[in-house]
Amino acid sequence: MLVLCYSKCSTCKKALKWLDENNISYEERSIKEKNPTKEELAGWVQRSGLPLKRFFNASGNLYKELMLKDKLPLMSEEEQLSLLATDGMLVKRPLAVGEDFVLVGFKEAEWKEKIK
């Protein structure tokens, strides 16, 4: 399982701690240093079954600076994916990618159900 995180994010720290406490192996990837590619994001969105907007970090500074709340509804899915791929700080985290699931954000109950 691949887990994309930002080292200063408290929710990411909680998620990694939960994985460690439950002896679940994972590969950690810095979402800031090695942001997801457009192709990765497109595949993950499709596999997750979630709307693309759920992959945006709506509480992040960059999201707010770019005024994406108003701009996203006017953008095509292709444009949104391209934008997401430009900076990992736009992507909601943590992002857990397994063989048969993609989890966006950390909700312990959801992770327990999908990962264990």
N, C-alpha and C positions, 0 to 999 in steps of 0.2 A: 504494500500500500504506500502511496505517495501522499505526503502531507505538506502542503504549501503554507508557510507561516511567515510572520514578521516577528523578529526577535523581541521587539519592544511592546508587542501587543499582549495585553493581559489575557484576553480570550484564547489566544494561541497557546500561551503558557499553560492555561487550564487544560486545554485539549491534549497537549503533549504529556502533561502530568497524568491525566486520566489514562492515556494509552500506556504509559510506563507502569502505572499502578495495576493495570489489567494485563500486563505482560503481552501486549500486542506489538508486534514488530512493525516498523515503518521506516520509510526513507524520508528524511526532512529536507525540504528545499526552501531556500529563502525567496519569498515572493518579490522582495525588493531587488535582490542581486540577480536573480534569474527569473524574470517575470514570464508568465505563461505566453505561449505563442498564440496567434490567431487560430491556428489549426487545432491546437490542444483545447483551447476554450470552446471552439465550435463542437468538438467531439464530446467534451464534458457537459456542455449545456444539453446536447441531444440525449446523452446517457442519463442525465439527472432527471429529466422530465420536468424540470423547473423552467419558469420563464427567464429569459435572458437578463431581465432587470434585477433578478435576485443575485446575480453574480457581481453586481456593482456594490462597492463599499460606500453606501449612501451617507454614512456618518463620518467619512474621512474628509480631511481638509482639502485635498485635491478635487474631490467630487464637488465640494461646495465652491471652491475657487473657480472651477470651470462652469459653475451654474448648471450642472447636468440635470437637476430636477426638472428644469424647464426645457432643456435641449433634447434629452433622451427620447421623449415621445415623438419628436419630429425627425428622428434619425432612423434609417433602415437598420435591420438586424446586422447586415454586413458592416455598416458604418460603426455600429455599437461594438461589434467584435474587434474591429480594427482599433478603435479607441481603447478598449480594455487591454489590448495587447501592447499598447505603448508604455504602460507604467503599472507595475504590480501593485502600487498603492491604490489603484482604482478598483482592484479586485477584492471582493468580500473574503474574509479569512477567519479561521483557517479553512482550507479547502482540502478535503480528504478524497483521494481517488483510488478506488479499489477495482478489482476485476469486474464486479457487477454492481457498483454503486459510485455515486459522486455526492458528497455531503458538503454543503455550503454553510459556513458558520458552525459554532459548536453548541449543540443542544444534546446534553448527555443522554437523554432517553432515546433520541434518534440514533445517536452513535452506537449505543448499546444494542439497539435492535438490528442495525445494519452490519456492524462490525463483528460482534461476538459470535 
